[in-house]
């Protein structure tokens, strides 16, 4: 069952029906992000790809609320506090990849191949992380096993979520030779 968890005072879990196929991955994938999506149409698209992903993988999308009262915090202080929140949601057994502008870039086929490598490695949970507006703290970088860039362009954190879940879905359709991706 896919879960979208919003942590904090108004914690909600949205659940999607799970369709089971024999070819479903045994690896779990998580996306952990700072801040909620406040665009209704964008959230609708994200939800559509979350629903589609359930055919391939157990997927969890965890949203950590934005920090409050950040006016009095420097960028570094904000990154440190967000980093503490992020790290508190990640277990030691998870492989962590940061969505970072300085990360490795892939084609869609290359990203699908990278997903396959992770699945073949035997890890149980692969966690992707989207940080706050100023990036990640040094502690989060130290915890991660890699960095992934979706583009050299800069996107809002809300758009990155949509682009990432679409590319994740595309990657699984490529791995299953389904007609979604065209070369």
C-alpha positions as CSV (number, residue, x, y, z in Angstrom):
1,X,0.0,0.0,0.0
2,X,1.5,3.4,-1.0
3,X,1.5,5.9,1.8
4,X,1.9,9.6,1.7
5,X,2.7,10.7,5.2
6,X,2.6,14.3,6.4
7,X,4.5,14.5,9.6
8,X,3.7,17.0,12.3
9,X,0.6,18.3,14.1
10,X,-1.8,17.5,11.3
11,X,-0.4,14.1,10.4
12,X,-2.3,12.4,7.6
13,X,-1.7,9.2,5.8
14,X,-3.2,8.9,2.3
15,X,-3.4,5.4,1.1
16,X,-3.7,4.1,-2.4
17,X,-5.0,0.7,-3.4
18,X,-2.2,-1.7,-4.2
19,X,-2.3,-3.8,-7.3
20,X,-0.1,-6.8,-7.0
21,X,1.8,-8.3,-10.0
22,X,4.3,-11.1,-10.0
23,X,6.9,-8.7,-11.4
24,X,6.7,-6.3,-8.5
25,X,10.0,-5.2,-7.0
26,X,10.9,-6.5,-3.6
27,X,12.9,-3.3,-2.9
28,X,11.0,-0.5,-1.1
29,X,11.5,3.0,-2.3
30,X,10.9,6.1,-0.2
31,X,10.9,9.8,-1.1
32,X,11.3,12.1,1.9
33,X,10.8,15.8,1.3
34,X,10.8,19.1,3.2
35,X,7.5,21.1,2.9
36,X,4.1,20.3,1.5
37,X,2.9,20.9,-2.0
38,X,0.5,23.7,-2.0
39,X,-0.6,23.5,-5.6
40,X,-3.7,21.4,-6.1
41,X,-3.2,20.6,-9.7
42,X,0.5,19.7,-9.1
43,X,-0.6,17.4,-6.2
44,X,-3.2,15.7,-8.4
45,X,-0.4,14.9,-10.9
46,X,1.9,13.6,-8.2
47,X,-1.0,11.4,-6.8
48,X,-1.5,10.0,-10.3
49,X,2.1,8.8,-10.6
50,X,2.0,7.5,-7.0
51,X,-1.0,5.4,-8.0
52,X,0.8,4.1,-11.1
53,X,3.9,3.3,-9.2
54,X,2.0,0.8,-7.1
55,X,2.1,-1.7,-10.0
56,X,5.9,-2.0,-9.6
57,X,7.2,-1.2,-6.2
58,X,6.2,-0.5,-2.6
59,X,6.6,3.3,-2.4
60,X,6.3,5.7,0.5
61,X,6.3,9.5,0.2
62,X,7.0,11.2,3.5
63,X,6.5,15.0,3.8
64,X,8.2,16.9,6.6
65,X,6.6,20.2,7.3
66,X,8.5,23.4,6.6
67,X,10.3,24.9,9.5
68,X,8.4,27.7,11.2
69,X,9.8,31.1,12.3
70,X,12.9,30.9,10.0
71,X,13.3,34.7,9.7
72,X,15.7,34.6,12.6
73,X,17.7,31.7,11.2
74,X,20.7,31.9,8.9
75,X,20.7,29.6,5.8
76,X,23.2,27.3,7.6
77,X,21.0,27.1,10.7
78,X,18.0,26.3,8.6
79,X,19.9,23.6,6.7
80,X,21.0,22.1,10.1
81,X,17.5,22.0,11.5
82,X,16.0,20.6,8.4
83,X,18.9,18.1,8.3
84,X,18.1,16.9,11.8
85,X,14.5,16.4,10.8
86,X,15.5,14.5,7.7
87,X,18.0,12.3,9.5
88,X,15.4,11.4,12.2
89,X,13.2,9.9,9.5
90,X,15.9,7.7,7.9
91,X,17.1,4.4,9.4
92,X,20.7,3.1,9.3
93,X,19.7,0.3,6.9
94,X,18.4,2.6,4.1
95,X,20.5,3.5,1.1
96,X,20.1,7.3,0.7
97,X,20.3,9.3,-2.5
98,X,19.9,13.0,-2.4
99,X,18.2,14.9,-5.2
100,X,20.8,17.6,-5.5
101,X,21.8,20.1,-8.3
102,X,25.4,18.8,-8.2
103,X,24.4,15.1,-8.4
104,X,24.9,12.7,-11.2
105,X,22.6,13.2,-14.3
106,X,21.1,10.3,-16.1
107,X,19.0,9.7,-19.2
108,X,15.7,8.0,-18.5
109,X,17.1,4.7,-19.7
110,X,20.2,5.3,-17.6
111,X,18.1,6.0,-14.5
112,X,16.1,2.8,-15.1
113,X,19.4,0.9,-15.2
114,X,20.5,2.5,-12.0
115,X,17.2,1.4,-10.3
116,X,17.9,-2.1,-11.5
117,X,21.4,-2.0,-10.0
118,X,20.0,-1.0,-6.7
119,X,17.3,-3.8,-6.9
120,X,20.0,-6.3,-7.8
121,X,22.2,-5.2,-4.8
122,X,19.7,-6.7,-2.3
123,X,19.0,-3.5,-0.4
124,X,15.7,-3.4,1.2
125,X,14.9,0.3,1.1
126,X,16.2,3.0,-1.3
127,X,15.4,6.5,0.0
128,X,15.5,9.6,-2.1
129,X,15.6,12.9,-0.3
130,X,14.5,16.4,-1.4
131,X,15.9,19.1,0.9
132,X,14.7,22.6,1.7
133,X,15.3,25.8,-0.2
134,X,19.0,26.0,0.7
135,X,19.9,22.4,0.1
136,X,21.3,19.9,2.7
137,X,23.4,20.2,5.8
138,X,26.9,18.6,6.0
139,X,25.4,15.8,8.2
140,X,22.9,14.9,5.5
141,X,25.6,14.8,2.8
142,X,27.7,12.6,5.1
143,X,24.8,10.1,5.5
144,X,24.0,9.9,1.8
145,X,25.5,7.2,-0.5
146,X,25.0,9.4,-3.6
147,X,23.5,12.4,-5.3
148,X,21.2,12.5,-8.3
149,X,20.3,15.6,-10.4
150,X,17.2,15.7,-12.5
151,X,18.6,18.6,-14.6
152,X,21.0,21.4,-14.7
153,X,18.0,23.7,-14.5
154,X,16.6,24.8,-11.2
155,X,13.0,23.8,-10.3
156,X,10.8,24.5,-7.4
157,X,10.7,21.8,-4.7
158,X,7.1,21.1,-5.7
159,X,8.0,20.5,-9.3
160,X,10.9,18.3,-8.4
161,X,8.5,16.0,-6.6
162,X,6.4,15.6,-9.7
163,X,9.3,15.2,-12.1
164,X,10.9,12.6,-9.8
165,X,7.8,10.4,-9.3
166,X,7.2,10.6,-13.1
167,X,10.8,9.6,-13.8
168,X,10.6,6.8,-11.3
169,X,7.4,5.5,-13.0
170,X,9.1,5.9,-16.4
171,X,12.1,3.9,-15.1
172,X,9.9,1.0,-14.1
173,X,8.0,1.0,-17.4
174,X,11.4,0.9,-19.1
175,X,12.5,-2.1,-17.0
176,X,9.3,-3.9,-17.8
177,X,9.5,-3.1,-21.6
178,X,6.2,-1.3,-21.4
179,X,5.2,1.3,-24.1
180,X,5.3,4.4,-21.9
181,X,8.8,5.5,-22.8
182,X,9.7,6.1,-26.5
183,X,13.3,6.2,-27.8
